[in-house]
């Protein structure tokens, strides 16, 4: 009877140990996959942000060109009598 109890306790310990080891492996694997997904998401967001910045810079150049042209036209009208 003592041998049966010892074997039962030993098998219970082995079962718990096996469960813990398997869960740890799965958790490490899941964290690596989640980490990769997070990196891909962040890269996508950065690409979108760069596209937004580039579009704003393109519009900024157009706005500056328009302002310069208006200022030159105004200067010509005021100081050169409207002759270009």
Secondary structure, 3 states (H helix, E strand, C coil): CHHHHHHHHHHHHHHHHHHHHHHHHHHHHHHHHHHHHHHHHHHHHHHHHHHHHHHHHHHHHHHHHHHHHHHHHHHHHHHCCCCC
